[in-house]
Structures are given as C-alpha cells and as structure tokens.
Amino acid sequence: MRPFVAISHLLLPLLLACGCEASLNVSREPELVVEAWIEEGKNPVVIVTTSVTYDELPADEEALAGHIVRWAKVWMSDGSKTVNLTGVPTDKYFPPYVYTTSEMRGEAGRNYDLQVEYGNVTATASTTIPESVPIVDVMLKHERGSLYSAYVVLEKVEEAAFCRFFVRLNDTFWVPSLFGNFVYSSAEDEPDKVLLRRGYDLDMRDYVSNFISGETVEVKLCTMTEPMYKYWQDFDNNLFYGRTPFFPAKSNPASNLLGAVGYFAGYGCSTARFVVP
C-alpha cells in the first residue's frame, strides 16, 4: 500500500496562489520544514525541505525540487532504541526524497522522539500513536449523474478520538481529505457514519467533493494526538480561507516541532477500499 504524499508547507503557498495573493511565508529567508510521521505497523517517514517564499511563486516541480534537503541528520527513538534514518529517493511521495528506516515500526500506545539537524538548525519533537478506530463499512449515496457521496461507518469507542481521513484514488497517492478532521465520540444507539470527501488538488478551482463512478477509492482513518489535530485544523483553514482576499492566511499551522516548522505525527490507522458503481 503506497503511503501519503506530503502536501504542506512546500505546496501550500502554491495552493493559495491559485486563488489569491495571500501568503503564509512572506519572508525572503526560507525556513527549515520537517514533515514526519510514523503509522501503526509502518516504518517512519521524514521529509525535510526548506519553505517556498511567496516571491518565488509561481513554481513548478523542478523549482520545488531545489528545496529538498538531502543531507540532514535524522534520528528517531521509541524509548528503547534510537535509530539513524537514511535519506533515499522515492517515487511514492512528493517531494520525492525521504528519510526512513526498516529498523523501527509504529506501535499503538508508544511514544516517539524525533531530532533533525541541518546546518545550524536543530529541530525536535515528540508524539504518541493512539489506538485506532476501526472502519466497519462504507455507504455510498447517489447524488446526481456520476457523482456519489461516501459515508464511513465507524466502530464504537469508549473515549473520544482525534481523527482525520486520508484518501487515494485508483492506487495513486494518499492525500488528506478536504476538511477530514473530526473528533469522534460514539453514539449510544447505532454506529456513527461520517462524510468522506475527496482529497486536495493543486488546482482547487474545479474541486468536487463527491466520488465519481468507476473510481477505486481507499480511505485511511488516522487517529492522532490533539496537537496534530490542531495542526491539520489550521492547515485546512489556511487552505480554504486563504484563497480569498477577505480571509488571508498569514500564519503557519500550529506545530509540535521546536526549531523548525512542520509536524511530527503518530497515527493509529484503519483502512477500507471500495469501488464507486
């Protein structure tokens, strides 16, 4: 199963530029950006870049490649051992270069520490992988023409969970579902169903939230800590409201990183796959 594509500080100014002149980073000095996560049962992934300043836009993929940091020193600890992550090129992500290791896999309930060094910058963060919320079923509702709404049915849980949906279409990349953040607390009478929307697109002007007949869709429900929930909430708000001149996005999303911008997430995960009729 192919993992997430990173859509964050490196690409967010491009997404905003599609709609307006607002900027998240108006400085001419790029900042170090760390996007890191470890999923339950999976190896860690760390992407290190420098931020795109607004005066560099518009930028194509070749120009963005110049922001990839290939010589950082990256360590991750699970409390029992500390592992040095190796930088490798990959076609499974954008940007197409990640730091990872086969010596560590995510475990629910475990704490993880991250340290990234590049030049004179040191970034650190800690996170925890929460217990996952199982997906019971996916229900489709015909809307019009070839468009369908999708509702994900979730198993009951004892405690409220901070959640986010990620989706991928036709075995391409995982991307965040638009407004896929929610706090899940079980209803007492029957399993809850939550609306699932399509993922982000670089050109959001033609965005459709429904799914289209013939598409093969995978949904991943990730549970996370509250700081990561706030990060993705800010990210969504910046993307949506920052595209208009009335609500310009002028700040980076809330971060659990010290020394850099970005995030370090621990994800408890459950997945489901369906085909739109």
C-alpha positions in Angstrom: 0.0 0.0 0.0 1.5 3.3 -1.1 1.8 5.9 1.7 1.0 9.6 2.0 2.0 12.3 -0.4 3.2 15.3 1.6 1.0 18.3 1.0 2.1 21.0 3.4 4.4 24.0 3.8 6.2 23.2 0.5 3.0 23.1 -1.5 0.5 25.2 0.5 1.7 28.6 -0.9 1.1 27.1 -4.4 -2.4 26.1 -3.4 -3.1 29.5 -2.0 -1.7 31.2 -5.1 -4.3 29.6 -7.2 -6.9 31.8 -5.7 -5.4 35.0 -4.2 -2.3 37.0 -3.2 -2.2 35.9 0.4 0.9 34.2 1.7 1.9 32.0 4.6 5.5 32.9 4.3 6.3 36.4 3.2 9.9 36.3 4.4 12.7 36.1 1.8 14.6 33.8 4.1 13.4 30.2 3.7 12.8 28.2 6.9 13.6 24.6 7.6 10.4 22.4 7.2 10.1 18.9 8.7 7.2 16.7 7.9 7.4 13.5 9.8 5.1 10.7 10.7 5.0 7.1 12.0 2.0 4.9 11.4 0.9 1.9 13.4 2.7 -1.1 11.8 4.7 1.0 9.4 8.2 2.4 9.2 8.7 6.1 9.9 8.8 8.7 7.2 10.5 12.1 7.4 10.6 14.7 4.7 13.0 17.7 5.1 12.7 20.8 2.9 13.1 24.5 3.0 10.0 26.6 2.7 8.9 28.3 -0.5 8.8 32.0 -0.1 5.9 33.8 -1.8 8.2 35.9 -4.0 9.3 32.6 -5.7 5.8 31.8 -6.9 4.7 30.5 -9.3 7.0 27.5 -9.1 6.9 24.2 -11.0 8.0 20.8 -9.7 11.6 21.3 -10.9 11.9 24.6 -9.0 10.4 22.9 -5.9 12.9 20.1 -6.1 15.6 22.7 -5.2 14.0 23.0 -1.8 14.6 19.3 -0.9 17.2 18.8 1.9 19.2 15.7 1.2 22.0 15.9 3.7 20.1 16.3 7.0 20.9 14.1 10.1 17.7 12.5 11.3 17.2 10.3 14.4 14.1 8.7 15.9 13.7 7.0 19.3 10.9 4.8 20.6 12.1 4.9 24.2 14.0 1.6 23.8 16.3 2.3 20.9 17.4 5.3 18.8 17.8 4.8 15.0 19.5 6.9 12.4 17.2 7.4 9.4 18.7 7.2 5.9 17.8 9.5 3.1 16.5 7.8 -0.1 15.0 8.9 -3.4 11.4 7.6 -4.0 8.6 7.9 -6.4 6.0 7.2 -3.7 6.0 10.8 -2.4 6.2 14.4 -3.4 8.8 15.7 -2.6 10.5 12.5 -4.0 13.1 12.1 -1.2 12.5 10.8 2.3 14.4 9.7 5.4 13.3 6.3 6.8 14.5 3.0 8.3 13.4 -0.6 8.4 14.6 -0.9 12.0 11.5 0.7 13.5 7.8 0.2 13.2 5.0 2.2 14.8 3.1 0.6 17.8 -0.1 1.9 19.2 0.4 3.4 22.7 4.1 4.0 22.2 5.9 7.4 22.4 8.4 8.6 19.8 11.0 11.3 19.8 12.5 12.9 16.6 15.6 15.0 16.1 16.6 16.6 12.8 19.9 18.6 12.2 20.7 20.6 9.2 23.3 23.4 9.1 23.0 25.3 12.3 19.3 24.3 12.8 18.2 21.5 15.2 14.5 20.5 15.2 13.0 18.2 17.8 9.5 16.9 18.5 7.7 14.1 20.4 4.5 12.2 19.6 2.4 9.2 20.5 0.5 6.7 18.4 -3.1 6.5 19.7 -5.3 3.4 19.4 -7.0 3.2 16.0 -10.8 3.4 15.4 -11.8 0.5 13.1 -13.8 1.2 10.0 -16.9 -1.0 9.9 -18.3 -0.2 6.4 -18.5 2.5 3.7 -22.0 3.5 2.5 -22.5 5.2 -0.9 -25.3 7.6 -1.8 -26.1 8.5 -5.4 -26.3 12.3 -5.7 -26.6 13.1 -9.4 -25.2 11.9 -12.7 -22.0 10.0 -12.0 -21.4 11.6 -8.5 -21.7 9.7 -5.2 -21.4 10.7 -1.6 -19.5 8.4 0.7 -20.1 7.8 4.4 -17.7 5.9 6.6 -19.3 3.8 9.3 -17.1 3.6 12.4 -16.9 1.2 15.3 -17.9 2.5 18.7 -15.1 3.7 21.0 -15.0 4.2 24.7 -13.2 7.6 24.6 -13.3 10.5 22.2 -10.6 10.3 19.5 -9.0 13.0 17.3 -9.3 11.8 13.8 -8.5 12.6 10.1 -9.4 11.0 6.8 -6.9 10.4 4.1 -7.9 9.1 0.7 -6.3 7.8 -2.5 -7.9 7.2 -5.9 -7.1 4.4 -8.3 -3.9 3.3 -6.5 -2.2 6.7 -6.8 -1.1 8.8 -3.8 -2.6 9.2 -0.3 -3.8 12.8 0.2 -5.6 14.5 3.1 -9.4 14.5 2.7 -10.7 18.1 2.5 -12.0 19.0 5.9 -11.3 15.5 7.0 -10.6 16.4 10.7 -13.2 15.5 13.3 -13.4 14.4 16.9 -15.1 11.0 17.1 -17.3 10.1 20.0 -19.6 7.1 19.7 -23.4 7.5 19.6 -25.2 5.2 22.1 -27.8 3.8 19.7 -26.0 2.9 16.5 -22.6 3.1 14.8 -21.7 6.6 13.6 -21.2 7.4 9.9 -19.0 10.3 8.9 -19.0 12.1 5.5 -15.9 11.4 3.4 -14.7 14.0 0.9 -12.1 13.8 -1.9 -8.5 14.8 -1.3 -6.8 18.1 -2.1 -5.8 19.1 -5.6 -3.2 21.6 -6.7 -5.9 23.4 -8.6 -8.8 23.6 -6.2 -11.0 25.7 -8.6 -12.5 22.6 -10.2 -12.7 20.7 -6.9 -15.6 18.3 -6.4 -16.1 16.7 -3.0 -18.1 13.7 -4.3 -16.6 10.5 -5.8 -17.1 9.5 -9.4 -18.5 6.3 -11.0 -15.8 3.8 -11.8 -13.2 5.1 -9.3 -11.5 2.8 -6.9 -11.2 4.6 -3.5 -9.2 3.8 -0.4 -9.9 5.6 2.8 -7.5 5.7 5.7 -8.8 6.8 9.1 -5.9 8.1 11.3 -6.2 8.8 15.0 -3.7 11.3 16.4 -2.8 13.4 19.4 -4.5 16.8 20.0 -1.5 18.9 18.8 -1.6 17.1 15.4 -5.4 17.6 15.2 -4.9 21.3 15.7 -2.1 21.3 13.0 -4.5 19.8 10.4 -7.3 22.0 11.5 -5.1 25.1 10.9 -3.9 23.6 7.6 -7.5 23.2 6.4 -8.4 26.7 7.4 -5.4 28.2 5.7 -6.1 26.3 2.5 -9.8 27.1 2.4 -10.0 30.7 3.8 -6.5 31.8 2.5 -7.8 31.5 -1.1 -9.9 34.6 -0.7 -8.8 38.2 -0.2 -11.3 38.5 2.7 -9.7 35.9 5.0 -5.9 35.9 4.1 -3.8 33.2 5.7 -0.9 34.9 7.4 0.5 32.3 9.8 1.8 28.7 9.7 -0.3 26.0 11.2 0.2 25.2 14.9 3.2 22.9 15.3 4.6 20.4 17.7 8.1 21.0 16.4 10.7 23.0 18.2 13.3 24.7 15.9 11.5 24.3 12.6 8.1 24.5 11.0 6.1 21.4 10.2 4.9 18.5 12.3 5.7 15.1 13.7 2.7 12.8 13.8 1.9 9.4 15.3 -1.0 7.7 13.5 -3.2 4.9 14.6 -4.7 3.7 11.3 -7.6 1.7 9.9 -8.4 1.4 6.1 -11.1 0.4 3.7 -11.4 0.1 0.0 -14.5 0.5 -2.3 -15.4 0.9 -5.9 -17.9 3.6 -6.9 -20.7 2.0 -9.1 
